């Protein structure tokens, strides 16, 4: 795999080819990845995978017309053809008044912060197999676990480079490690399945394989013999493994594209208090070893720590250059490039600040409620904020976690849910969206 500097040079070369072919402006992205994985089931080797990929994408502008194209063929002749085809496509595209590269005066400049995303140690296939075996063994050792869907361990690395025709050139590399375990508890029609999974840039940041496996087994056994709940308004508590989705819906509504299309439930609510006083949500793309850390955005603009919600109020929108131009605002450094095509909006490492109560204290006054550990389906309307998703988890009775429950739906409206949201003090920091246990009062639960 190419070094970051080599990747940057390759992207720069493609931009220069596009300019020579007649592009008014251009940018190019080079991305490469290599990964290795081992899957174990019932102690036996199920699968060994090794993959390597590289892809280069070019976006060109002919006035206010643009086109994007990509290739995995890096030969000089293929890159020349790529540039010529992109320009031909752009000249036939409709004009877009907001199209163009990011403002030159806002481009980020090196040196960028050290985000510590590279683990210098390499994991051998045998090490990966040992991790998977230890994880599965620990899960199967939990009383009540009767079968396994398998355990897998993966290790990989990647490099990303972006160059533009108006002066930006940057690149960075990262490594990643992950371990997942999925097992079955119970017998016959009473079987239940659950899992545990973790990912990190550095292996040392992963919990032990035994810890992940034990958690998977405990979760599966905890789901046995689920009951049903009565329908009606109930307080709902979201486990951190699913609570981040509530913040994810907020981020989608804050994106510039949703605002420009007028398809966001946050329209005209900028700086309005939508959460309780004191609630804060932050975005830190410079968090060392963060899963979504990055030194610059997908258009070459600087990334920086940002408060997205302050004292319960949304502070602004998440803008790439095109949506910023349309709204008459400045881009916020939240552009992302997954490959070809125009930039989209993405955040860094987001967190909902912890509250003051422990999860036990948060639930202490709940006489009858539910604790959600799994959400099912995509029943969220981004325009109205209406929310309805299948769920499973546990009863809360007299402030205590009680028996497992399943086959229920939790519903409400996100604006009303945010107004009732209360975080506990158990904030976790190993996800892309990090949240503590979350309580939302007054949701509608549909069960029996």
Buried (B, 14 or more C-beta within 10 A) or exposed (E): BBEBEBBBBBBBBBBBBBBEBBBBBBBBBBBBBBBBBBBBBEEEEEEEEEEEEBBBBBBBBBEBBBBBBBBEEBEEEEBBBBBBBBBBBBEEBEEBEBBBBBBEEBBBEEEBEEBBBBBEEEBEBEBBBBBBBBBBBBBBEBEBBBBBBBBBBBBBBBBBBBBBBBEBBBBBBBBBBBBBBBBBBBEEEEBBBBBBBBBBBBBEBBBEBBBBBBBBBBBBBBBBEBBEBEEEEBBBBBBBBBBBBBBBBBBBBBBBBBBBBEBBBBEEBEEEBBBBEEBBBBBBBBBBBBBBBBBBBBBBBBBBEBBBBBEBBBBBBBBBBBBBBBBEBBBBBBBBBEEBEBBBBBBBBBBBBBBEBBBEEBBEEBEBBBBBBBBEEEBBBBEEBBBBBBBBBBBBEEBEBBEBBBBBBBBBBBBBBBBBBBBBBBBBEBBBBBBBBBBBBEBBBBBE
